[in-house]
Amino acid sequence: MAFTAKDQRRIIGFVIESCCMSSSTSEVYIHLVWTTFRRLPLMTTAIERPTHRAIVSEAKKLGCIVLCIGGTEDHVHLLIRLPRTLSVASLAGQIKGVSSTVARNLVPDTGFGWQSGYGAFSVSPMDVAAVRHYIANQKQHHAEGTFVSTIEPDLDLDATNDRP
């Protein structure tokens, strides 16, 4: 990818400002993806919205800026700006734990749960809009087969693992 002169000046300026500041700063965008237990279609319309709300609420409590959430009946995508004091592993564990509790309380007889793994991908600030668009249109991408296979959950990812 070629950077324009304006992009290069912006990047260089950010780096210089960051190095010369007396306080810490970061601009880290993360695209998280995780699946339901054994990729079962458990994210029904009855629980999708409250489960997504729980994910967003918990991410905000942890200091994240939530940019987009989406998914299908068997997985979730989340795009956030990560605070400099939080690890990706802590974020994933906390939001998956809180949201699975919410989902299980809404539909107790389904055995709702998340698989133990997740995918975490760094996103360039210049690519945030494209990733946001991709996440917002998950259902359409999967219906049309236009999803990006390298960031979609692997069908066999932790398929034999017990629930976390």
C-alpha positions, 0 to 999 in steps of 0.5 A: 500500500502506497502512502500519500505525502499527506499520510506520511506527514501525519504518521511522522508527526504522530510518531514525533509527538508521541516520542516527545510527550511526557505522558503515554498515548496509543492508537491501537485498533483491534478486530476481534472475532469469536464463535459460538460453542461448536459453531452452533447457530445459537445467536438467534434474533431473540438474544443477538441484540441484548448479547451485543449490548452486553459486549459493548457495555463491558468493552466500554467499562474496560475503557475501550472505544467501541467502533462496530459490532456485528456477526451471524448466528454462529460468530461475533465481530467487534472493532474497538480502540484498545486502551493502552492499559488493557491486554487483548486477552483480558478484553476477550475473556471479560466480554465473552464471559459477561455476554455468555452469562447474559445469553444463557439467562435469556435462553437457559435451555439452549446451552449457550456458550462461546468457544474458548478461542478467538481471533484478534487482528490489528487494524491500521487507522487508515483501514478502520472505515473499511473494517467497520463496513465489513463488520456492519454487513456481516449477514449480507457477506455471509449470505452472498459468500463475500466474506474474507476467509482469512479473518472469519473463524475457522470451522474447526477452531477449537471445535472439540474443546469443552466450553470455557 
